[in-house]
């Protein structure tokens, strides 16, 4: 649901010594591209698109590795808007032995980073719930 004509997108990712993993780095580029496109699409409709980036500490990551590379749109998981599932797979040395978050769509399409197109689709779905 959209409140006060604001579409709020929160992206969380593991940050260790100022660095993140390649998967989250790719998602960051896609998030920024999606935000730009959503802003262009929604500004004429009077809807403000806001991005908040949250760092996950190594301690938080150890407790819940699937919190990293998570996107929330108006407080709900991106997966909810796309009728997708959260998966996991091995990542890189920054993440250590922990499996990192993936998105599974249609039970077969697995995304290790989240493409802008999926973020845009989820954002537009979120505003249609009003």
C-alpha distance (Angstrom), angle and dihedral (degrees) to the residues before:
residue distance angle dihedral
X1 . . .
X2 3.77 . .
X3 3.80 117.2 .
X4 3.79 125.4 -162.3
X5 3.82 89.9 -6.9
X6 3.82 90.7 -68.5
X7 3.78 125.8 131.2
X8 3.82 104.0 -160.4
X9 3.78 118.8 -162.7
X10 3.79 118.6 -171.5
X11 3.79 119.6 -168.4
X12 3.81 119.9 -169.1
X13 3.79 125.7 -166.1
X14 3.79 141.4 163.8
X15 3.80 113.5 -98.1
X16 3.82 120.2 -169.4
X17 3.81 117.9 -179.5
X18 3.81 89.9 -20.8
X19 3.80 93.7 -50.9
X20 3.77 134.9 102.3
X21 3.79 132.6 -166.6
X22 3.82 123.6 -85.1
X23 3.82 91.0 -107.2
X24 3.80 92.3 57.0
X25 3.80 90.4 40.6
X26 3.80 89.9 57.3
X27 3.80 91.3 46.1
X28 3.81 89.6 51.9
X29 3.81 91.1 58.0
X30 3.81 90.1 48.0
X31 3.83 93.2 46.8
X32 3.80 90.9 52.8
X33 3.80 91.2 48.0
X34 3.81 91.0 48.6
X35 3.81 92.7 48.4
X36 3.79 91.1 52.0
X37 3.80 92.3 50.3
X38 3.80 93.9 44.0
X39 3.80 90.3 50.3
X40 3.81 90.8 52.9
X41 3.80 91.7 47.6
X42 3.79 98.7 43.4
X43 3.81 104.8 35.4
X44 3.84 92.1 78.2
X45 3.82 87.2 55.0
X46 3.80 91.3 53.5
X47 3.80 94.4 -108.4
X48 3.80 119.1 135.0
X49 3.81 117.5 -148.7
X50 3.80 114.2 -148.4
X51 3.81 126.6 -171.6
X52 3.78 123.3 -159.1
X53 3.81 118.8 -174.1
X54 3.80 115.0 -157.7
X55 3.78 124.5 -165.4
X56 3.80 117.9 -138.0
X57 3.81 113.2 -149.8
X58 3.80 121.0 -135.7
X59 3.82 87.9 -109.1
X60 3.80 92.3 53.9
X61 3.80 89.7 45.2
X62 3.81 92.0 53.0
X63 3.81 89.7 54.5
X64 3.82 94.4 47.0
X65 3.83 116.8 7.0
X66 3.82 91.7 178.5
X67 3.80 89.5 65.5
X68 3.81 88.4 75.5
X69 3.81 117.4 89.6
X70 3.79 89.4 16.2
X71 3.79 120.4 147.9
X72 3.79 122.5 -156.9
X73 3.79 120.8 -168.8
X74 3.78 114.0 -162.8
X75 3.79 88.2 -21.6
X76 3.81 97.8 -50.0
X77 3.78 128.4 102.6
X78 3.79 116.5 -99.8
X79 3.81 87.1 -125.7
X80 3.81 91.0 64.3
X81 3.80 92.3 59.4
X82 3.80 92.3 47.5
X83 3.81 97.1 42.1
X84 3.79 85.7 -121.7
X85 3.77 133.6 141.0
X86 3.77 131.6 -126.2
X87 3.79 114.1 -116.6
X88 3.77 135.6 171.6
X89 3.77 140.3 -139.9
X90 3.83 138.9 168.1
X91 3.78 113.5 -77.6
X92 3.81 127.1 177.5
X93 3.79 146.7 -60.0
X94 3.82 93.2 -75.1
X95 3.80 88.7 61.3
X96 3.79 94.3 42.9
X97 3.79 118.6 -157.4
X98 3.81 92.9 -23.0
X99 3.78 123.2 109.6
X100 3.80 113.6 -123.6
X101 3.79 131.7 -139.5
X102 3.79 122.0 -80.7
X103 3.80 131.1 176.1
X104 3.80 119.9 -127.3
X105 3.80 118.6 -160.3
X106 3.80 124.1 -172.1
X107 3.78 88.5 -0.8
X108 3.80 91.6 -79.4
X109 3.81 113.6 52.2
X110 3.81 107.3 86.2
X111 3.80 121.1 -168.2
X112 3.80 119.8 -167.5
X113 3.78 90.8 -176.3
X114 3.78 121.8 30.1
X115 3.82 114.8 -112.3
X116 3.80 120.0 -137.6
X117 3.80 90.3 -118.9
X118 3.81 91.3 62.9
X119 3.80 92.5 47.0
X120 3.81 90.9 49.8
X121 3.80 92.1 47.7
X122 3.82 91.0 49.9
X123 3.82 91.4 46.7
X124 3.78 93.0 51.2
X125 3.80 90.3 46.5
X126 3.81 89.2 51.6
X127 3.79 93.2 56.0
X128 3.79 92.0 46.7
X129 3.83 88.8 62.7
X130 3.81 90.7 72.2
